[in-house]
Amino acid sequence: MREVTVSRFVRATPAELERWLEPARIVEAEGSFDAAGVTEEGDATVVTASGPGLAFDLRFEERERGLYYEGAGEGGPFSRMETHLEFERENEGSRVTMRSAVELAAPIPFGDRIAAWKRRGELERAVDEIEARFG
């Protein structure tokens, strides 16, 4: 399993981020998959992510300083994937940090390294989207 982290300052308060950061919006902001459906399951929100020939579920849970989400059920490009999206007050805005651990489902040489490289790109696109929204 490999871990990647992306962090950036944005001009938004934690309260503004909390209101804007919805699970389906996060999936879309990552840029690899569309949010094909959203269901509520107790304290969690499950987003069905879909792309070319692929659909899988991501289970989101609210945390004190952000969100936690992971692959749920079978399918998807990863045998394991979990992500922490956290934000905390910093100067005139907030520090947004996305940290993800991934393990590729396919047994190929350097598979986890490739998965981490791809995941870093998704996290960077998501943080770019947040920054574009709030400056």
Disulfide bonds with the S-S distance in Angstrom:
none
